Amino acid sequence: MCTQEVKISYTGADPTAFGVLGLSLVCLVASSAKLGFTNGGSTGLLVIWAALLGGIVQIIAANIDFKKGNVFGGTVLGAYGFFWVGMAFSWATINGMLGAGMKAAVDPKMLGVVFVGYLIFSLFITVASFEVNVPFILMLLLIDVLFFTLAAVSFNMGPVALFAKVAGWSELIISLIGFYASGAIFFKFFYGREILPLGKPMNLIQKATPALAPAPAPAPASASAFSKASKA
């Protein structure tokens, strides 16, 4: 029995602008609560926007990126998409939407552990972002700051009030840079050229050169001679 491998290439549009828009909007809404622009205790609407824009939109974009072979885009958008889905369920639990028993069993320090885990992940992604563009570099650096300060607040470590403000402002700046990146990437693919500058990759770590496909082996001399004799 012989098996045949079939490779399917994705020919659709690039989803990055769509995915980054989801991240930018949910960060804008969440930062407004942290900075006191909106009521920080009223997280009912945050549940909806975190699940839809922060979660589903980024996960859809990540799925397309993986199909396109974009490991960076698929990993980043997918990981942060599921983060916001987790945050939506966390806020729903804290608000009692999932029942009084779930609300009573909440330990805020568990979210701190999540923030530490995502901080570790984000540090690796930050290194890779230097091979993408400047907005992504700035966003990932600020995401590192955001997860560090959120973890500190969750564990009640250090100047909590200051860390909470730093978290809010870093999240707001992430949002603004993300809106710029989303617009710039959209323009680039829509107009076929760069309208808003994204900057060049810094190439801090040299990527490996893809190996060339091996040349087909020449036909055996006996087979070649047999072919010529048959034609004669």
C-alpha positions as CSV (number, residue, x, y, z in Angstrom):
1,M,0.0,0.0,0.0
2,C,1.4,3.3,-1.0
3,T,0.6,6.7,0.6
4,Q,0.8,10.0,-1.1
5,E,1.5,13.3,0.8
6,V,-0.7,16.2,-0.3
7,K,0.4,19.7,0.7
8,I,-2.2,22.5,0.6
9,S,-1.1,26.1,0.4
10,Y,-3.2,28.9,1.8
11,T,-3.9,31.6,-0.8
12,G,-6.1,33.9,1.2
13,A,-5.4,37.4,2.5
14,D,-3.0,38.1,5.4
15,P,-4.9,38.2,8.7
16,T,-2.4,40.2,10.8
17,A,-4.2,43.6,10.6
18,F,-7.5,41.8,11.7
19,G,-5.8,40.0,14.6
20,V,-3.9,43.0,15.9
21,L,-7.1,45.1,15.7
22,G,-8.7,42.7,18.2
23,L,-5.7,42.9,20.6
24,S,-5.7,46.7,20.3
25,L,-9.3,47.2,21.0
26,V,-9.5,44.9,24.0
27,C,-6.4,46.6,25.5
28,L,-8.0,50.0,25.0
29,V,-11.1,48.9,26.9
30,A,-9.2,47.1,29.6
31,S,-6.7,50.0,30.1
32,S,-9.6,52.5,30.5
33,A,-10.8,50.5,33.5
34,K,-7.2,50.3,35.0
35,L,-6.6,54.0,34.6
36,G,-10.0,55.1,36.0
37,F,-11.4,56.4,32.7
38,T,-14.2,53.9,33.2
39,N,-15.4,52.1,36.3
40,G,-12.7,49.6,37.1
41,G,-15.1,47.4,39.1
42,S,-17.6,47.1,36.3
43,T,-16.1,44.3,34.3
44,G,-19.4,42.9,32.8
45,L,-18.8,44.4,29.4
46,L,-15.1,43.5,29.5
47,V,-16.1,39.9,29.6
48,I,-17.8,40.3,26.2
49,W,-15.1,42.4,24.5
50,A,-12.3,40.2,25.9
51,A,-14.0,37.0,24.6
52,L,-15.0,38.4,21.1
53,L,-12.2,40.9,20.1
54,G,-9.4,39.8,22.4
55,G,-10.2,36.1,22.0
56,I,-12.1,34.9,19.0
57,V,-10.7,37.5,16.5
58,Q,-7.1,36.7,17.4
59,I,-7.7,33.0,17.3
60,I,-9.2,33.2,13.9
61,A,-6.3,35.2,12.6
62,A,-3.8,32.8,14.3
63,N,-5.5,29.8,12.5
64,I,-5.0,31.5,9.2
65,D,-1.4,32.5,10.0
66,F,-0.6,28.8,10.8
67,K,-2.1,27.8,7.4
68,K,0.1,30.4,5.7
69,G,3.2,29.0,7.5
70,N,3.6,32.1,9.6
71,V,4.9,30.7,12.9
72,F,5.4,34.0,14.6
73,G,1.9,35.4,13.8
74,G,0.1,32.2,14.5
75,T,1.9,31.6,17.9
76,V,1.5,35.2,19.1
77,L,-2.1,35.8,18.1
78,G,-3.1,32.3,19.2
79,A,-1.5,32.6,22.6
80,Y,-2.8,36.0,23.4
81,G,-6.2,35.2,21.9
82,F,-6.6,32.3,24.4
83,F,-5.2,34.6,27.2
84,W,-8.1,36.9,26.6
85,V,-10.6,34.1,26.5
86,G,-9.2,33.0,29.9
87,M,-9.5,36.5,31.2
88,A,-13.1,36.7,30.1
89,F,-14.0,33.5,32.0
90,S,-12.0,34.8,35.0
91,W,-13.9,38.0,35.1
92,A,-17.2,36.1,34.6
93,T,-16.2,33.9,37.6
94,I,-15.3,36.9,39.8
95,N,-18.6,38.6,38.9
96,G,-20.6,35.5,39.9
97,M,-21.8,34.9,36.3
98,L,-20.8,31.2,36.6
99,G,-22.4,30.8,40.0
100,A,-21.9,31.7,43.6
101,G,-19.8,28.5,44.3
102,M,-17.3,29.4,41.6
103,K,-17.1,33.0,42.8
104,A,-16.4,31.8,46.4
105,A,-13.6,29.6,45.2
106,V,-11.6,32.4,43.5
107,D,-7.9,32.9,44.6
108,P,-6.6,36.1,42.9
109,K,-3.0,34.8,43.2
110,M,-3.8,32.1,40.6
111,L,-4.1,34.9,38.0
112,G,-0.7,36.1,39.2
113,V,0.7,32.7,38.3
114,V,-0.9,33.0,34.8
115,F,0.7,36.4,34.4
116,V,4.1,35.0,35.3
117,G,3.7,32.2,32.8
118,Y,2.7,34.6,30.0
119,L,5.6,36.9,31.0
120,I,8.0,34.0,30.5
121,F,6.4,33.2,27.1
122,S,6.4,36.9,26.1
123,L,10.1,37.3,26.8
124,F,10.9,34.6,24.2
125,I,8.5,36.2,21.7
126,T,10.1,39.6,22.3
127,V,13.4,38.2,21.1
128,A,11.7,36.9,17.9
129,S,9.9,40.3,17.4
130,F,13.2,41.9,16.5
131,E,13.0,40.0,13.3
132,V,9.6,41.4,12.4
133,N,9.1,45.2,12.6
134,V,9.4,48.1,15.0
135,P,5.7,48.3,16.2
136,F,5.8,44.6,17.1
137,I,9.1,45.2,19.0
138,L,7.6,48.0,21.0
139,M,4.3,46.2,21.7
140,L,6.1,43.1,23.0
141,L,8.4,45.1,25.2
142,L,5.4,46.8,26.7
143,I,3.5,43.5,27.1
144,D,6.5,42.3,29.1
145,V,6.1,45.3,31.4
146,L,2.3,44.7,31.6
147,F,2.6,41.1,32.7
148,F,5.3,41.9,35.2
149,T,3.3,44.6,36.8
150,L,0.0,42.6,36.7
151,A,1.8,39.7,38.5
152,A,3.2,42.0,41.1
153,V,-0.3,43.5,41.8
154,S,-1.8,40.0,42.0
155,F,0.8,38.9,44.5
156,N,0.6,42.2,46.4
157,M,4.3,42.8,45.9
158,G,6.1,46.1,46.0
159,P,4.4,49.5,45.3
160,V,1.1,48.0,44.2
161,A,-0.6,51.3,43.4
162,L,2.3,52.4,41.2
163,F,2.4,49.0,39.5
164,A,-1.3,49.2,38.8
165,K,-0.8,52.6,37.1
166,V,2.1,51.3,35.1
167,A,0.1,48.4,34.0
168,G,-2.7,50.6,32.8
169,W,-0.5,53.0,30.9
170,S,1.5,50.3,29.3
171,E,-1.7,48.6,28.2
172,L,-3.0,51.8,26.7
173,I,0.2,52.4,24.8
174,I,0.1,48.8,23.5
175,S,-3.4,49.6,22.2
176,L,-2.3,52.8,20.4
177,I,0.8,51.2,18.8
178,G,-1.4,48.2,17.8
179,F,-3.9,50.5,16.1
180,Y,-1.1,52.0,14.1
181,A,0.4,48.6,13.2
182,S,-3.0,47.3,12.2
183,G,-3.6,50.3,9.9
184,A,-0.1,50.2,8.5
185,I,-0.4,46.5,7.7
186,F,-3.8,46.9,6.2
187,F,-2.6,49.7,3.9
188,K,0.4,47.7,2.9
189,F,-1.6,44.8,1.6
190,F,-4.5,46.9,0.3
191,Y,-2.4,49.3,-1.7
192,G,0.4,46.8,-2.4
193,R,3.1,49.1,-0.9
194,E,4.1,50.5,2.4
195,I,2.2,53.7,3.2
196,L,2.8,54.0,7.0
197,P,6.4,52.9,7.9
198,L,6.8,49.7,9.9
199,G,10.5,49.7,10.2
200,K,13.0,47.0,9.2
201,P,13.8,43.8,11.0
202,M,16.9,44.2,13.2
203,N,18.3,40.7,12.5
204,L,19.8,40.2,16.0
205,I,19.8,36.5,15.5
206,Q,20.5,35.2,12.0
207,K,17.9,32.8,10.7
208,A,19.0,29.5,9.1
209,T,19.0,29.4,5.3
210,P,16.4,27.0,4.0
211,A,18.1,23.8,2.6
212,L,17.9,23.4,-1.2
213,A,15.9,20.5,-2.5
214,P,18.2,17.7,-3.7
215,A,18.6,17.3,-7.5
216,P,16.9,14.3,-9.0
217,A,19.3,11.3,-9.4
218,P,20.3,10.6,-13.0
219,A,18.7,7.6,-14.7
220,P,20.9,4.4,-14.7
221,A,22.9,3.9,-17.8
222,S,21.2,0.6,-18.7
223,A,17.7,2.2,-18.4
224,S,18.9,5.1,-20.6
225,A,20.2,2.8,-23.2
226,F,17.0,0.7,-23.2
227,S,15.0,3.9,-23.7
228,K,17.1,4.9,-26.7
229,A,16.8,1.4,-28.2
230,S,13.1,1.4,-27.8
231,K,12.8,4.7,-29.7
232,A,15.0,3.4,-32.4
